Amino acid sequence: MVKLTEVIAKFLKKNEINSAFGLQGGAVVHIFDSLEENNLNVTYCHHE
């Protein structure tokens, strides 16, 4: 079964989007994992 986060990561890569930015947290861990697995550059921003 294909994960939605995997589909999103492949879509971004196919459209030549090579970087993503975001805040870390439990709710987004799956998308960040999929982005990194598809060799996108992920920049983690911090707050507080």
Number of C-alpha atoms within 10 A of each C-alpha: 3 6 10 12 17 18 14 14 22 19 12 17 16 10 8 10 13 15 14 14 11 12 14 14 9 7 8 12 13 14 17 24 15 19 24 14 12 15 13 20 14 15 13 11 9 8 5 2
